[in-house]
Amino acid sequence: MQKSMQFELYCDESGKFRFRGLDKHGNEILRSNSYDSKDAAMQALDFMKSAAVEGDIVDRTDERDLKNP
């Protein structure tokens, strides 16, 4: 059974560490900020994976919200 999402840890063009989330078709659906160390990127990824399950969805598509994000 293929998982619905895969995370990749990689080095960007500037030598910083990042991670990205890929859907089951290999399309990038999220990209992290850059981190100075692999360990920092992994810690951020682990936090994101655990926090996303309980995170709230905030809809900011209302025109008023777009003026004051």
Contacts in CASP RR format, 6 or more apart in sequence:
PFRMAT RR
TARGET T0000
AUTHOR 0000-0000-0000
METHOD contacts of the structure
MODEL  1
MQKSMQFELYCDESGKFRFRGLDKHGNEILRSNSYDSKDAAMQALDFMKS
AAVEGDIVDRTDERDLKNP
2 24 0 8 1.000
3 24 0 8 1.000
4 23 0 8 1.000
4 24 0 8 1.000
5 21 0 8 1.000
5 22 0 8 1.000
5 23 0 8 1.000
5 24 0 8 1.000
5 29 0 8 1.000
6 21 0 8 1.000
6 22 0 8 1.000
6 26 0 8 1.000
7 19 0 8 1.000
7 20 0 8 1.000
7 21 0 8 1.000
7 22 0 8 1.000
7 45 0 8 1.000
7 49 0 8 1.000
8 19 0 8 1.000
8 20 0 8 1.000
8 21 0 8 1.000
8 22 0 8 1.000
9 17 0 8 1.000
9 18 0 8 1.000
9 19 0 8 1.000
9 38 0 8 1.000
9 41 0 8 1.000
9 42 0 8 1.000
9 45 0 8 1.000
10 17 0 8 1.000
10 18 0 8 1.000
10 19 0 8 1.000
10 20 0 8 1.000
11 17 0 8 1.000
11 18 0 8 1.000
12 18 0 8 1.000
12 34 0 8 1.000
14 34 0 8 1.000
16 34 0 8 1.000
16 35 0 8 1.000
16 36 0 8 1.000
17 34 0 8 1.000
17 35 0 8 1.000
17 36 0 8 1.000
17 37 0 8 1.000
17 38 0 8 1.000
17 40 0 8 1.000
17 41 0 8 1.000
18 31 0 8 1.000
18 32 0 8 1.000
18 33 0 8 1.000
18 34 0 8 1.000
18 35 0 8 1.000
18 41 0 8 1.000
19 31 0 8 1.000
19 32 0 8 1.000
19 41 0 8 1.000
19 42 0 8 1.000
19 44 0 8 1.000
19 45 0 8 1.000
20 28 0 8 1.000
20 30 0 8 1.000
20 31 0 8 1.000
20 32 0 8 1.000
21 28 0 8 1.000
21 29 0 8 1.000
21 30 0 8 1.000
21 31 0 8 1.000
22 28 0 8 1.000
22 29 0 8 1.000
23 29 0 8 1.000
32 41 0 8 1.000
32 44 0 8 1.000
32 45 0 8 1.000
32 48 0 8 1.000
33 44 0 8 1.000
35 41 0 8 1.000
35 44 0 8 1.000
60 66 0 8 1.000
60 69 0 8 1.000
END
